[in-house]
Amino acid sequence: MDSMHALAPGEVELLSVAYDEGTLPDKEREHLEQCPICQQRLANYTRANDLLRTKLYRKLCPDAVQLNYYCLGMVPVEKRTSIAAHILDCPLCADEVAQIRRVQTSFDPFPAAAPSLRSAVRRLFATLVVQQAQPVTRDIGPSSGWPRQYRAETFDLSLHLSRAANGETMLLGIITSIDPAATADIFEGVTVALYQAPGPLASTSEDDQASEETVTPFLSNQVDDVGNILLEPVPAGKYVLIVHLPALEVIIRDITIDHE
């Protein structure tokens, strides 16, 4: 396989060409183009180089995921030290790290994900603790089980029905807290919403979260400075009432109003 021609490239020159690290002088290049022996020598070196690249190329280098985490400062201290030492000795990894950092600086910081209603707001379901028959008066006809008293942890909510001068039914309430540190003014301005059942409780799956958040209340109002609630007019039907406290919802389900 050896060529004894004076212009035949040496081993170092052929290796340089095979590794894409150099070119031959014009006369030696012309000789290579015409000499099948030198062409075979170069082909052997090229195959050997390709095999080495396939088996060993960057074998000891951190992978792309590790380098990305390194650039984000999200690797343990010992691992970070090891990668940093490798980058000092590896121009390929140094170039890749530089490229990763250029890409990272071109992006704005990722916006914080808006918390969903389900994850941001805790829900308390009130329990009926007092239900009394209401006597017949000129203001309101007989209705089963009114007034009603509900409790949800430290919150008490009393509801009763009344009738306005025009004959329409009003749902009245007052919300208080048994927590001695809480005062009535903590409820001032809080929104109270009345939904036709099942309202926003129709779905509990994550897939239906968007539709759940867009349910429109049938009636809504704000709690006054002493904790009073007024919702009118309320026709006969089944309802869900929700008191929207900060980061908390107090929910009363299965409110049935019959106009007898």
C-alpha positions as CSV (number, residue, x, y, z in Angstrom):
1,M,0.0,0.0,0.0
2,D,2.9,2.3,0.3
3,S,3.6,4.7,-2.5
4,M,7.3,5.5,-3.1
5,H,6.5,8.5,-5.3
6,A,8.3,11.6,-4.2
7,L,5.0,13.6,-4.1
8,A,3.1,11.0,-2.1
9,P,1.6,12.6,1.1
10,G,3.0,11.4,4.4
11,E,1.0,9.7,7.1
12,V,0.6,12.9,9.1
13,E,-0.6,14.8,6.1
14,L,-3.2,12.1,5.2
15,L,-4.3,12.0,8.8
16,S,-4.8,15.7,8.8
17,V,-7.0,15.5,5.7
18,A,-8.9,12.6,7.2
19,Y,-9.6,14.6,10.4
20,D,-10.6,17.7,8.3
21,E,-7.9,19.6,10.0
22,G,-5.7,20.5,7.0
23,T,-5.2,20.5,3.3
24,L,-2.4,19.3,1.1
25,P,-0.1,21.4,-1.0
26,D,-1.2,21.7,-4.6
27,K,1.3,19.2,-6.0
28,E,0.6,16.6,-3.4
29,R,-3.2,17.1,-3.9
30,E,-2.8,16.6,-7.6
31,H,-0.8,13.4,-6.9
32,L,-3.5,12.2,-4.6
33,E,-6.2,12.7,-7.3
34,Q,-4.2,10.5,-9.7
35,C,-2.8,7.9,-7.3
36,P,-5.1,5.0,-6.3
37,I,-2.7,3.8,-3.7
38,C,-2.7,7.2,-1.9
39,Q,-6.5,7.4,-2.3
40,Q,-6.8,4.0,-0.6
41,R,-4.5,5.1,2.2
42,L,-6.7,8.2,2.8
43,A,-9.9,6.1,2.7
44,N,-8.5,3.8,5.4
45,Y,-7.7,6.8,7.6
46,T,-11.2,8.3,7.0
47,R,-13.0,5.0,7.9
48,A,-10.9,4.7,11.1
49,N,-11.7,8.3,12.0
50,D,-15.5,7.8,11.3
51,L,-15.4,4.6,13.5
52,L,-13.7,6.4,16.3
53,R,-16.2,9.3,16.1
54,T,-19.1,6.9,16.3
55,K,-17.8,5.0,19.2
56,L,-15.8,7.6,21.2
57,Y,-16.9,11.0,20.1
58,R,-17.7,13.1,23.2
59,K,-18.0,9.9,25.2
60,L,-16.8,11.6,28.4
61,C,-18.8,14.8,27.8
62,P,-21.9,15.8,29.8
63,D,-25.0,15.3,27.7
64,A,-27.1,18.3,26.4
65,V,-29.6,18.0,29.3
66,Q,-26.9,18.2,31.9
67,L,-25.3,21.2,30.2
68,N,-28.7,23.0,30.1
69,Y,-29.2,22.4,33.8
70,Y,-25.7,23.5,34.5
71,C,-26.4,26.8,32.7
72,L,-29.5,27.2,34.7
73,G,-27.7,26.6,38.0
74,M,-29.8,23.5,38.7
75,V,-27.2,20.8,39.4
76,P,-25.7,19.9,42.7
77,V,-22.5,21.6,43.8
78,E,-20.2,18.6,43.3
79,K,-21.6,17.9,39.8
80,R,-21.4,21.6,38.9
81,T,-17.7,21.6,39.9
82,S,-17.1,18.5,37.8
83,I,-18.8,19.9,34.7
84,A,-17.0,23.3,35.1
85,A,-13.6,21.5,35.1
86,H,-14.6,19.5,32.0
87,I,-15.6,22.6,30.2
88,L,-12.2,24.2,30.8
89,D,-10.6,21.3,29.0
90,C,-13.2,20.6,26.3
91,P,-13.7,23.3,23.6
92,L,-16.7,21.4,22.2
93,C,-18.6,21.6,25.5
94,A,-17.4,25.2,26.0
95,D,-18.9,26.1,22.7
96,E,-22.1,24.3,23.5
97,V,-22.4,26.1,26.9
98,A,-21.9,29.4,25.2
99,Q,-24.6,28.6,22.7
100,I,-27.0,27.5,25.4
101,R,-26.5,30.7,27.3
102,R,-27.0,32.8,24.2
103,V,-30.4,31.1,23.7
104,Q,-31.4,31.5,27.3
105,T,-30.7,35.2,27.3
106,S,-32.8,35.6,24.2
107,F,-35.9,34.5,26.1
108,D,-37.9,36.6,28.6
109,P,-38.3,35.0,32.0
110,F,-41.1,32.5,32.0
111,P,-44.3,34.1,33.4
112,A,-45.6,32.6,36.6
113,A,-48.4,30.2,35.8
114,A,-51.8,31.7,36.9
115,P,-53.2,29.5,39.6
116,S,-56.4,27.8,38.7
117,L,-59.5,28.5,40.8
118,R,-59.4,25.0,42.2
119,S,-55.8,25.3,43.3
120,A,-55.9,28.9,44.5
121,V,-59.1,28.9,46.5
122,R,-60.0,26.6,49.4
123,R,-63.6,25.5,49.5
124,L,-65.6,25.0,52.7
125,F,-69.0,23.3,52.4
126,A,-71.3,24.5,55.1
127,T,-73.4,22.1,57.1
128,L,-77.0,22.7,58.1
129,V,-77.2,22.8,61.9
130,V,-80.5,24.5,62.6
131,Q,-83.7,24.3,60.6
132,Q,-86.9,25.7,62.0
133,A,-90.4,26.0,60.8
134,Q,-91.3,29.7,60.2
135,P,-94.7,30.9,61.4
136,V,-97.2,32.3,58.8
137,T,-97.0,36.1,58.6
138,R,-98.4,38.7,56.2
139,D,-94.9,39.2,54.9
140,I,-94.2,35.6,53.8
141,G,-96.3,32.5,53.4
142,P,-95.5,29.2,55.1
143,S,-92.3,27.6,53.8
144,S,-90.7,24.4,55.1
145,G,-87.6,24.6,57.2
146,W,-86.9,28.4,57.3
147,P,-85.0,30.1,58.8
148,R,-81.8,28.0,58.4
149,Q,-78.5,28.1,60.2
150,Y,-75.3,26.8,58.6
151,R,-71.8,26.3,59.8
152,A,-68.4,25.9,58.0
153,E,-65.5,25.7,60.4
154,T,-65.5,29.1,62.2
155,F,-68.2,30.7,60.0
156,D,-71.9,30.8,60.9
157,L,-74.4,31.8,58.2
158,S,-78.1,32.4,58.9
159,L,-80.6,32.5,56.1
160,H,-84.3,33.3,56.0
161,L,-86.9,34.4,53.4
162,S,-88.9,37.6,53.4
163,R,-91.2,39.3,50.9
164,A,-90.7,42.8,49.5
165,A,-93.5,45.3,49.1
166,N,-94.0,44.3,45.5
167,G,-94.5,40.7,46.5
168,E,-91.1,39.4,45.3
169,T,-89.2,37.0,47.6
170,M,-86.0,38.1,49.2
171,L,-83.2,35.9,50.6
172,L,-81.7,37.5,53.6
173,G,-78.7,36.4,55.6
174,I,-76.1,37.3,58.1
175,I,-72.5,35.9,58.3
176,T,-70.5,35.8,61.5
177,S,-67.4,34.1,62.8
178,I,-67.0,32.3,66.1
179,D,-63.3,33.2,66.0
180,P,-62.8,35.8,68.7
181,A,-60.1,37.5,66.6
182,A,-62.5,38.0,63.7
183,T,-64.7,41.1,63.6
184,A,-67.8,41.8,61.4
185,D,-65.9,44.2,59.2
186,I,-63.8,41.3,57.7
187,F,-66.9,40.4,55.7
188,E,-67.6,44.0,54.4
189,G,-67.6,44.1,50.6
190,V,-67.3,40.4,50.2
191,T,-69.2,39.1,47.2
192,V,-72.1,36.6,47.8
193,A,-73.3,34.8,44.7
194,L,-76.5,32.7,44.2
195,Y,-76.3,30.1,41.4
196,Q,-79.0,28.0,40.0
197,A,-78.1,24.5,41.0
198,P,-75.7,22.8,40.3
199,G,-74.0,26.1,39.3
200,P,-70.2,26.0,39.5
201,L,-70.3,22.6,41.3
202,A,-71.5,20.9,38.1
203,S,-68.1,19.5,37.3
204,T,-65.1,18.6,39.4
205,S,-62.7,17.4,36.7
206,E,-59.6,19.4,35.6
207,D,-60.7,19.2,32.0
208,D,-63.9,21.2,32.8
209,Q,-62.0,23.8,34.9
210,A,-62.4,26.6,32.2
211,S,-66.1,26.1,31.8
212,E,-66.5,26.0,35.6
213,E,-64.9,29.3,36.1
214,T,-67.2,31.0,33.7
215,V,-70.5,30.1,35.3
216,T,-72.5,33.3,35.8
217,P,-74.3,33.7,39.1
218,F,-78.1,34.1,39.0
219,L,-77.9,36.9,41.6
220,S,-75.0,38.5,43.5
221,N,-74.5,41.2,46.0
222,Q,-71.9,42.4,48.6
223,V,-72.0,41.9,52.4
224,D,-72.6,45.2,54.2
225,D,-70.5,46.5,57.1
226,V,-72.3,44.4,59.7
227,G,-72.4,41.1,57.8
228,N,-75.8,41.4,56.3
229,I,-76.7,39.7,53.0
230,L,-79.6,40.6,50.6
231,L,-80.4,38.8,47.4
232,E,-83.6,39.6,45.5
233,P,-85.8,38.7,43.7
234,V,-85.4,34.9,44.2
235,P,-88.0,32.8,42.4
236,A,-88.8,29.2,43.4
237,G,-86.0,26.8,42.6
238,K,-82.9,25.0,43.7
239,Y,-79.8,27.0,44.3
240,V,-76.1,27.1,45.4
241,L,-74.9,30.0,47.5
242,I,-71.2,30.9,47.6
243,V,-69.5,33.5,49.9
244,H,-66.3,34.5,48.1
245,L,-63.9,35.3,50.9
246,P,-60.2,36.0,50.1
247,A,-58.6,32.6,49.1
248,L,-61.7,30.9,50.6
249,E,-65.2,30.0,49.4
250,V,-68.0,29.1,51.9
251,I,-70.5,27.1,49.9
252,I,-74.1,26.2,50.8
253,R,-75.5,23.5,48.6
254,D,-79.0,22.2,48.0
255,I,-81.0,25.4,48.9
256,T,-84.5,24.7,47.8
257,I,-87.0,27.6,47.8
258,D,-90.7,26.9,47.4
259,H,-93.2,29.7,47.1
260,E,-96.4,28.2,48.7
